[in-house]
């Protein structure tokens, strides 16, 4: 697609942001990402890994495009499109994995936060530096980061714009694993294969129910859990232990 490259292996779609020099999420990149949705929904794709070309995962929105935005309405439309794509990723039942191979800032971190799993390079740095431009994160960062690491640490990151390294990111639960840079993508692919070795229906329901925990009231979440649990029980036990017809 010019700004993205994709490869499919064993049902795992590897999506690489390739927009040198910093792999920014320009309008062109956002459009290319949004155009992936039909493929993500196809039967051939069972898990997705996002990464960046070279040594940078994604440096966020393309700041050079900011002066070219003509109106507040146009800016809000961009934000809505980013929100729609990231929310689609977050709510997708198929595993979404961010293989953060280097610097991951602003919209890049917001993309990673929308994924279900995050693996970080031991030399990677993550942050939401929008405050340095007189802005705040506009693509989900103010909502997903507090839900993931807690309000206090999220406020610190958002209000200071400070970048954090692998040790802090791992300790706060922002990422699931830290590995050498060259192992980030292989580790993400290995995780995807491990997940896909599980019962596919149970995996999808586990993702949906767990993600719902931060989005719906407890009663609604428990109802979802009961429904999924009962459905899976019927598939796993009742169908295999049903009495034979005479």
C-alpha positions in Angstrom: 0.0 0.0 0.0 3.0 2.3 -0.2 3.1 3.1 3.5 2.4 -0.4 4.8 3.7 -3.8 4.0 1.8 -7.0 4.8 2.8 -10.6 4.9 0.6 -13.6 5.8 2.1 -16.6 7.4 0.2 -19.5 9.1 -2.9 -17.3 9.4 -0.9 -14.5 11.1 -0.9 -11.1 9.2 2.2 -9.1 9.9 1.5 -5.4 9.2 4.6 -3.2 9.0 4.4 0.6 9.1 6.9 1.8 6.5 6.8 5.6 6.4 10.3 6.8 6.7 12.1 8.4 8.4 10.0 8.0 11.6 7.0 5.8 10.6 4.6 8.6 11.4 0.8 8.1 11.2 0.2 10.5 8.3 -3.3 10.8 6.8 -2.1 8.4 4.1 -1.0 5.8 6.7 -4.2 6.1 8.6 -6.2 5.6 5.4 -4.0 2.5 4.6 -4.6 1.1 8.0 -8.4 1.7 7.8 -8.4 -0.1 4.4 -7.1 -3.2 6.1 -10.3 -3.8 7.9 -11.9 -6.1 5.2 -8.8 -8.3 5.2 -8.7 -8.4 9.0 -12.2 -9.7 8.9 -11.5 -12.4 6.3 -11.2 -16.0 7.2 -7.6 -16.2 6.0 -6.4 -13.9 8.9 -6.6 -15.4 12.4 -4.2 -13.0 14.2 -2.5 -9.7 13.5 1.0 -8.4 14.4 1.8 -4.7 14.0 5.4 -3.5 13.8 7.5 -0.7 12.3 10.2 -0.7 9.6 13.7 -0.2 10.8 14.4 0.8 14.4 11.2 2.9 15.0 7.8 1.4 15.7 5.9 4.7 15.2 6.6 8.3 16.2 2.9 9.2 16.2 1.0 11.6 14.1 2.8 13.5 11.4 3.4 16.9 13.0 4.3 18.4 9.6 0.7 17.8 8.5 -0.8 19.8 11.4 -0.5 23.3 9.7 -2.2 21.9 6.6 -5.4 21.0 8.4 -7.9 23.6 7.4 -10.4 23.5 10.2 -11.4 22.1 13.6 -14.0 20.0 11.9 -11.4 18.4 9.6 -9.2 17.7 12.6 -12.1 16.1 14.5 -12.9 14.0 11.5 -9.3 12.7 11.5 -9.6 11.9 15.2 -12.9 10.1 14.6 -11.4 7.9 11.9 -8.5 7.0 14.1 -10.9 6.3 17.0 -13.0 4.1 14.8 -10.0 2.0 13.6 -8.4 1.7 17.0 -11.7 0.7 18.6 -12.2 -1.9 15.9 -8.8 -3.4 16.8 -9.5 -3.2 20.5 -12.9 -4.9 20.2 -11.7 -7.5 17.6 -12.0 -11.1 18.9 -8.9 -12.1 16.9 -5.5 -11.6 18.7 -4.0 -8.2 18.0 -0.3 -7.9 19.0 2.0 -4.8 18.9 5.6 -5.8 18.2 7.2 -2.5 19.4 10.6 -2.7 17.8 11.8 0.8 18.9 10.5 4.3 19.7 6.8 4.4 20.2 5.2 7.8 20.7 1.9 9.5 20.6 -0.4 7.9 18.0 2.0 5.0 17.8 1.5 4.2 21.5 -2.3 4.7 21.0 -2.2 2.1 18.3 -0.3 -0.2 20.6 -2.7 0.4 23.4 -5.6 -0.7 21.1 -3.9 -4.1 20.7 -4.5 -7.0 23.1 -0.8 -7.7 23.7 2.4 -5.6 23.5 6.0 -6.8 23.2 8.7 -4.1 23.6 12.3 -4.0 22.5 14.8 -3.7 25.3 15.9 -0.4 23.8 12.5 0.9 23.1 11.0 4.0 24.6 7.2 4.8 24.8 5.4 8.0 25.6 2.6 10.4 24.9 4.4 13.7 24.3 1.5 15.7 22.9 1.6 18.1 25.9 4.9 19.5 24.5 2.9 20.7 21.5 0.1 22.2 23.6 -2.1 19.2 22.9 -3.4 16.1 24.5 -3.5 12.6 23.0 -6.4 12.6 20.6 -6.6 9.0 19.4 -7.6 7.2 22.5 -4.6 7.7 24.8 -6.4 9.5 27.6 -8.9 6.7 27.8 -7.0 3.5 27.2 -3.8 4.3 29.2 -5.6 4.9 32.6 -7.6 1.8 32.1 -4.4 -0.2 31.5 -1.9 1.2 34.1 -4.1 3.2 36.5 -5.0 6.9 36.6 -1.9 8.1 38.6 0.8 6.7 36.3 -1.3 7.6 33.2 -1.6 11.2 34.4 2.1 11.4 35.0 2.9 10.2 31.5 0.2 12.4 29.8 0.8 15.6 31.8 4.6 15.5 31.7 5.0 14.1 28.2 7.9 11.9 29.6 9.0 8.8 27.8 9.5 5.7 29.8 11.8 2.8 29.1 11.3 -1.0 29.0 11.8 -1.7 32.8 9.2 0.9 33.8 6.8 -0.1 31.0 7.0 -3.7 32.1 6.6 -2.9 35.8 3.5 -0.8 35.1 1.9 -3.5 33.0 2.0 -1.3 29.9 3.8 -4.1 28.0 3.7 -7.8 28.5 7.3 -8.7 27.7 10.7 -7.1 26.9 13.1 -8.8 24.5 16.1 -7.8 22.3 15.1 -5.7 19.3 15.7 -8.4 16.7 13.5 -10.8 18.7 10.5 -8.5 18.9 8.7 -9.7 15.8 9.7 -13.4 16.2 8.4 -13.2 19.8 5.2 -11.7 18.7 4.7 -14.3 15.9 5.5 -17.0 18.5 2.9 -15.6 20.8 0.3 -15.5 18.0 1.0 -19.2 17.2 0.7 -20.1 20.8 -2.7 -18.4 21.0 -3.9 -19.9 17.8 -3.1 -23.4 19.2 -6.0 -22.9 21.6 -9.7 -23.5 20.9 -10.5 -20.7 18.6 -14.0 -20.0 19.8 -12.8 -20.0 23.5 -10.0 -17.7 22.5 -12.3 -15.2 20.8 -14.8 -15.2 23.7 -11.9 -14.8 26.3 -10.7 -11.7 24.5 -14.2 -10.2 24.1 -15.2 -10.9 27.8 -11.9 -9.7 29.3 -11.8 -6.5 27.2 -15.4 -5.7 28.2 -14.3 -5.6 31.8 -13.1 -2.0 31.4 -16.0 -0.9 29.3 -19.3 -2.2 30.8 -20.7 -2.3 34.3 -20.0 -5.4 36.3 -23.5 -6.9 35.9 -23.3 -6.7 32.1 -19.8 -8.2 32.2 -20.9 -11.1 34.3 -23.8 -11.7 32.1 -21.5 -11.8 29.1 -19.2 -14.2 30.9 -22.1 -16.5 31.8 -23.4 -16.6 28.3 -20.0 -17.3 26.8 -19.2 -19.9 29.4 -22.5 -21.8 28.8 -22.1 -21.6 25.0 -18.6 -23.0 25.2 -19.7 -25.7 27.7 -22.3 -26.9 25.2 -19.8 -27.0 22.4 -17.1 -28.8 24.5 -19.1 -31.2 26.6 -22.8 -31.5 25.8 -22.3 -32.2 22.1 -19.6 -34.8 22.8 -21.5 -36.5 25.7 -24.9 -36.4 24.2 -26.7 -39.8 24.5 -26.8 -41.8 21.3 -30.1 -42.1 19.6 -31.7 -45.6 19.5 
